[in-house]
Amino acid sequence: MGSAFRAMKTSWCGALALLCCSALSGCAVPAFFANVAYEQGSELVLAEYTGLQDRWAVVIVEADPVLRASEPRLINRITNAVVGQLSRPEVGLLGIVPGPTILEFQYATPSWPTWSYARLTEEFTADRLIVIDIYEYRLNEVGNRHLFDGVAAARVGVYEAGTGSEEFSFAKDIRVSFPDGQGYTDREISRGAVGANLETRLVIEEPCHSVDQTRLE
């Protein structure tokens, strides 16, 4: 499942983090999973995917073996963070599978990456399967372990149960970075702080704009 997902081509350009401020509540909720719209400056932007309202969802985070070996707790942190944000009332879900339940399943079922999306949704009695494939995560500048240049990139896909298809109904690429400047070393910021800020941006913040936004008049 993972390799096929990573090979999927999409038409989305630019970078967009998972979550931003909701026009409905002012809280951090998924920008493209909001019920109606969200604020961007003084404008309202239509939510890019509204199919979570009144549904039961499960979040599956995956990464390739090399990344899992180098960052063994990354999937746990991102899973719990995303589930926590999607649990907010303004998202409109009827319910979502708790993060620890998902992680326990992944640990106890090593063959799960070979399962179909339909089988995964059935396993958790869910209507929507949200797959987050983290394909890049680094804290340092390439080839220079002394300088911080953190990057996190993922592809998010939503599978809708009952469609008879194994294709995603919605898919988008996300890429965030931290720190914002160049030349930072462990004299200015710790490695832990770089990782924490990078993951926060991946899950909560919107550090840049998407080119595929539809504005309300």
Phi, psi and chi 1 to 4 in degrees:
 res  aa     phi    psi   chi1   chi2   chi3   chi4
   1 MET       -  -44.5 -179.4  179.8   70.5      -
   2 GLY   -62.0  -47.6      -      -      -      -
   3 SER   -65.7  -36.6   59.2      -      -      -
   4 ALA   -66.4  -39.1      -      -      -      -
   5 PHE   -65.0  -44.2 -175.0   31.6      -      -
   6 ARG   -66.4  -27.4  -79.5 -172.9  -72.7  -87.9
   7 ALA   -81.6  -11.2      -      -      -      -
   8 MET   -63.3  132.7  179.4 -174.3   64.2      -
   9 LYS   -95.8  137.2  -65.6 -178.8  179.2  179.1
  10 THR  -126.4  164.9   67.0      -      -      -
  11 SER   -97.8    3.8   60.8      -      -      -
  12 TRP   -74.0  140.0  -57.6  104.1      -      -
  13 CYS  -121.4  157.4  -60.4      -      -      -
  14 GLY    79.6 -174.9      -      -      -      -
  15 ALA  -120.1  143.1      -      -      -      -
  16 LEU  -147.1  126.5 -178.3   70.4      -      -
  17 ALA   -75.7  166.9      -      -      -      -
  18 LEU   -63.6  -40.8  -77.6  173.4      -      -
  19 LEU  -128.6  154.9  -49.6  173.0      -      -
  20 CYS  -154.9 -168.3   76.4      -      -      -
  21 CYS   -81.4  137.9  -69.8      -      -      -
  22 SER   -86.0  138.1  168.1      -      -      -
  23 ALA   -71.4  -17.4      -      -      -      -
  24 LEU   -84.2  -34.8  -56.9  178.8      -      -
  25 SER  -131.0  -16.7   67.5      -      -      -
  26 GLY    80.8    4.8      -      -      -      -
  27 CYS  -100.4  166.1  -60.7      -      -      -
  28 ALA   -76.6  116.3      -      -      -      -
  29 VAL  -136.7  163.9  -62.6      -      -      -
  30 PRO   -60.8  123.8  -24.2   35.6      -      -
  31 ALA   -59.7  -46.9      -      -      -      -
  32 PHE   -93.6    8.3   44.4   72.9      -      -
  33 PHE  -115.3    5.9  -66.2  151.3      -      -
  34 ALA   -66.0  158.6      -      -      -      -
  35 ASN   -63.8  -48.5  -76.1  -15.5      -      -
  36 VAL  -125.3  -61.9 -179.7      -      -      -
  37 ALA  -158.6  169.1      -      -      -      -
  38 TYR  -141.6  162.3   65.0   91.6      -      -
  39 GLU   -85.8  140.4  -70.3 -177.2    0.1      -
  40 GLN  -136.2   99.5  179.7  174.8  -71.6      -
  41 GLY    66.1 -125.9      -      -      -      -
  42 SER   -96.2    4.2   60.5      -      -      -
  43 GLU  -111.7  156.6  -61.1 -178.1   72.8      -
  44 LEU  -100.1  137.3  -71.0  179.4      -      -
  45 VAL  -120.2  131.8 -178.9      -      -      -
  46 LEU   -61.8  137.9  -71.0  174.4      -      -
  47 ALA   -62.3  139.1      -      -      -      -
  48 GLU   -80.4  -22.9  -63.5  178.2   57.8      -
  49 TYR  -141.7  121.8  179.8   77.4      -      -
  50 THR  -114.8   15.3   58.6      -      -      -
  51 GLY   -84.6   10.7      -      -      -      -
  52 LEU   -92.8  -16.2  -65.4 -173.2      -      -
  53 GLN   -62.5  129.9 -169.1  166.4   11.9      -
  54 ASP    61.6   33.2  -61.6  -34.1      -      -
  55 ARG  -123.8  163.4  -59.5  -66.7 -178.4  175.9
  56 TRP  -103.7  132.3  -71.2   85.3      -      -
  57 ALA  -126.5  156.6      -      -      -      -
  58 VAL  -135.5  139.3   57.7      -      -      -
  59 VAL  -108.7  127.0  175.5      -      -      -
  60 ILE  -118.8  120.8  -66.4  -72.2      -      -
  61 VAL  -106.4  133.7 -179.6      -      -      -
  62 GLU  -137.3  162.1   60.8  179.8  -14.0      -
  63 ALA  -157.4  161.5      -      -      -      -
  64 ASP   -72.8  161.5   63.6   57.3      -      -
  65 PRO   -56.8  -36.1  -25.9   35.3      -      -
  66 VAL   -64.8  -45.0  173.9      -      -      -
  67 LEU   -66.9  -40.0  180.0   51.3      -      -
  68 ARG   -62.9  -36.5  -68.9 -160.0  -56.3  -91.0
  69 ALA   -70.9  -37.4      -      -      -      -
  70 SER   -80.3  -27.7   62.6      -      -      -
  71 GLU  -131.7   72.0  -62.8  -71.4  -18.1      -
  72 PRO   -63.5  -21.2   22.0  -33.0      -      -
  73 ARG  -101.1    0.1  -57.8  -68.9  -62.5  173.6
  74 LEU   -62.1  -47.6  178.0   63.4      -      -
  75 ILE   -61.4  -40.4  -72.9  178.4      -      -
  76 ASN   -60.0  -47.2  -64.6   38.8      -      -
  77 ARG   -64.7  -45.1  -65.3 -166.3  -60.8  -91.3
  78 ILE   -68.4  -40.8  -62.4  -60.7      -      -
  79 THR   -57.5  -52.1  -61.6      -      -      -
  80 ASN   -65.1  -37.0  -72.7  -38.1      -      -
  81 ALA   -67.6  -44.6      -      -      -      -
  82 VAL   -68.3  -42.6  171.7      -      -      -
  83 VAL   -60.1  -40.9  168.1      -      -      -
  84 GLY   -60.8  -42.5      -      -      -      -
  85 GLN   -70.2  -39.4  -65.4  -64.4  -26.3      -
  86 LEU   -71.9  -14.9  -70.7  175.4      -      -
  87 SER   -77.1   -9.5  -61.7      -      -      -
  88 ARG   -64.3  139.7  -67.8  177.0  177.6  -90.3
  89 PRO   -56.2  -34.2  -24.4   34.5      -      -
  90 GLU   -67.8  -15.5   54.7  -93.0   31.8      -
  91 VAL   -70.6  -32.7  178.0      -      -      -
  92 GLY    93.9    7.1      -      -      -      -
  93 LEU   -70.2  146.9  -76.8  169.1      -      -
  94 LEU   -73.0  -32.9  -75.0  178.4      -      -
  95 GLY  -174.2  164.6      -      -      -      -
  96 ILE  -145.3  142.2 -171.9  166.9      -      -
  97 VAL   -67.1  130.0  179.3      -      -      -
  98 PRO   -60.3  147.9  -22.5   33.7      -      -
  99 GLY   -55.9  -48.6      -      -      -      -
 100 PRO   -58.9  -34.3  -28.3   37.4      -      -
 101 THR   -65.7  -42.0  -58.9      -      -      -
 102 ILE   -63.6  -46.9  -60.5  167.0      -      -
 103 LEU   -66.2  -37.6  -64.6  167.9      -      -
 104 GLU   -63.5  -40.8 -178.9  179.8   -1.9      -
 105 PHE   -61.8  -46.2  161.8   77.6      -      -
 106 GLN   -62.4  -39.7  -71.0  177.9  -63.0      -
 107 TYR   -68.9  -40.6  178.2   78.2      -      -
 108 ALA   -81.9  -14.4      -      -      -      -
 109 THR  -126.2   76.8  -44.1      -      -      -
 110 PRO   -62.6  -16.6   20.0  -31.3      -      -
 111 SER   -86.7    1.7   63.8      -      -      -
 112 TRP   -57.9  -30.6   73.2  -96.4      -      -
 113 PRO   -62.2  -18.4  -26.0   37.5      -      -
 114 THR   -87.7   -7.9   66.5      -      -      -
 115 TRP   -72.4  151.4  -70.1   21.5      -      -
 116 SER   -74.7  161.2   66.9      -      -      -
 117 TYR   -62.8  -37.5  -63.0  136.8      -      -
 118 ALA   -62.2  -42.1      -      -      -      -
 119 ARG   -66.3  -38.2 -175.3  178.9  177.1 -173.8
 120 LEU   -65.3  -43.2  -77.1  168.8      -      -
 121 THR   -65.4  -37.1   52.9      -      -      -
 122 GLU   -65.8  -38.3  -70.3  172.0    3.6      -
 123 GLU   -57.7  -37.4  174.8   71.2   18.5      -
 124 PHE  -103.3    6.6  -66.2   99.4      -      -
 125 THR    51.3   50.2  -40.6      -      -      -
 126 ALA  -112.3  159.7      -      -      -      -
 127 ASP   -95.7  -29.7  -58.3  -55.2      -      -
 128 ARG  -128.8  132.3  -61.0  -69.1 -175.7  -94.8
 129 LEU  -111.1  119.8  169.9   66.6      -      -
 130 ILE  -105.5  113.5  -58.9  166.8      -      -
 131 VAL  -104.3  124.0 -179.8      -      -      -
 132 ILE  -116.7  109.3  -58.7  172.7      -      -
 133 ASP  -102.7  104.1 -177.3   12.0      -      -
 134 ILE   -82.5  110.7  -55.7  172.4      -      -
 135 TYR  -107.7   -5.5   59.0   85.9      -      -
 136 GLU  -149.2  133.5 -176.4  178.4    5.8      -
 137 TYR  -158.4  115.5 -177.6   90.5      -      -
 138 ARG  -148.0  153.5   60.1  177.1  170.6   82.0
 139 LEU  -106.2  -25.0  -58.3 -175.4      -      -
 140 ASN  -109.5  159.8  -63.0   97.8      -      -
 141 GLU   -61.1  139.9 -175.9  177.5  -81.3      -
 142 VAL   -58.8  123.7  176.5      -      -      -
 143 GLY    81.6    3.7      -      -      -      -
 144 ASN  -141.4   98.9 -170.5  -21.8      -      -
 145 ARG   -76.2   -4.4   62.3 -175.6  179.6   86.1
 146 HIS   -90.9  -21.5  -60.0  -68.7      -      -
 147 LEU  -108.5  134.9  -69.9  178.4      -      -
 148 PHE   -85.4  133.3  -70.8  121.3      -      -
 149 ASP  -155.0   67.7 -176.9   24.7      -      -
 150 GLY   -69.9  138.5      -      -      -      -
 151 VAL  -140.0  135.9  171.7      -      -      -
 152 ALA  -130.8  132.0      -      -      -      -
 153 ALA  -137.0  141.1      -      -      -      -
 154 ALA  -150.5  159.0      -      -      -      -
 155 ARG  -115.1  130.7  -70.0  178.3 -176.3  138.6
 156 VAL  -110.9  129.4  178.7      -      -      -
 157 GLY  -131.2  145.0      -      -      -      -
 158 VAL  -117.3  122.5 -178.5      -      -      -
 159 TYR  -102.6  132.4  168.8   77.6      -      -
 160 GLU  -103.6  119.1  -62.0 -177.2   -8.1      -
 161 ALA   -66.1  148.2      -      -      -      -
 162 GLY    87.0    4.6      -      -      -      -
 163 THR   -87.0  -16.5   61.8      -      -      -
 164 GLY    79.4    8.0      -      -      -      -
 165 SER  -124.2  151.5  170.6      -      -      -
 166 GLU   -99.8   14.2  -80.4  -68.1  -61.4      -
 167 GLU   -91.0  153.3  -60.9  -64.4  -37.8      -
 168 PHE   -75.9  142.9  -70.8  117.9      -      -
 169 SER   -82.3  -21.0  -61.9      -      -      -
 170 PHE  -148.9  139.7  173.5   88.7      -      -
 171 ALA  -150.1  143.5      -      -      -      -
 172 LYS  -155.1  144.1 -168.0  170.4 -172.8   75.1
 173 ASP   -90.2  144.2  -75.9  -24.8      -      -
 174 ILE  -130.5  137.6  -60.5  161.9      -      -
 175 ARG  -146.8  126.5 -169.5  176.4 -169.5  -86.0
 176 VAL  -131.0  163.2  -63.8      -      -      -
 177 SER  -142.1  160.8   60.5      -      -      -
 178 PHE  -167.2  139.8 -175.9   87.2      -      -
 179 PRO   -77.7  173.6   27.2  -33.7      -      -
 180 ASP   -78.6  -23.8  -63.8  -34.5      -      -
 181 GLY  -103.9 -176.7      -      -      -      -
 182 GLN  -114.3  159.9  -63.8 -180.0  -25.8      -
 183 GLY    86.4   11.7      -      -      -      -
 184 TYR   -79.5  134.9  -72.7   94.6      -      -
 185 THR  -122.6 -177.3   69.6      -      -      -
 186 ASP   -71.1   -1.1   56.3   10.0      -      -
 187 ARG   -77.8  -29.3  -66.7 -178.4  178.9 -179.8
 188 GLU   -98.3  -30.1  -67.5   82.3   28.9      -
 189 ILE  -153.2  146.0 -172.3  170.3      -      -
 190 SER   -83.4  158.6   69.5      -      -      -
 191 ARG   -61.6  -40.1 -178.4  178.1  179.9   84.5
 192 GLY   -62.2  -39.1      -      -      -      -
 193 ALA   -67.5  -36.2      -      -      -      -
 194 VAL   -63.7  -46.9  172.9      -      -      -
 195 GLY   -63.3  -43.1      -      -      -      -
 196 ALA   -63.8  -43.7      -      -      -      -
 197 ASN   -67.3  -38.1  -81.5  -81.2      -      -
 198 LEU   -63.2  -44.7 -170.3   62.8      -      -
 199 GLU   -69.5  -34.2  -68.1  166.7   30.5      -
 200 THR   -62.8  -41.3  -64.3      -      -      -
 201 ARG   -66.4  -37.0  -71.9 -170.3  169.6 -172.2
 202 LEU   -64.6  -36.0 -176.3   66.4      -      -
 203 VAL   -97.6  -35.0  175.3      -      -      -
 204 ILE  -116.5  -46.3  -62.7  176.2      -      -
 205 GLU   -87.1  168.2  -65.0 -177.2    5.4      -
 206 GLU  -125.5   86.1 -175.5 -167.5   14.4      -
 207 PRO   -77.3   -8.1   30.3  -35.1      -      -
 208 CYS  -154.9  177.3   54.3      -      -      -
 209 HIS  -104.7  152.1  -55.5  -60.4      -      -
 210 SER   -94.0  146.8  168.1      -      -      -
 211 VAL   -86.1   -4.4  -60.2      -      -      -
 212 ASP  -112.3   43.3  -67.2  -63.6      -      -
 213 GLN  -102.3  141.7  -66.1  169.4  -20.4      -
 214 THR  -108.3  120.1  -55.7      -      -      -
 215 ARG   -92.3  142.7  -74.2  173.6  170.0   75.1
 216 LEU   -79.8  135.5  -67.4  171.9      -      -
 217 GLU   -77.0      -  -62.4  -62.8  -32.2      -
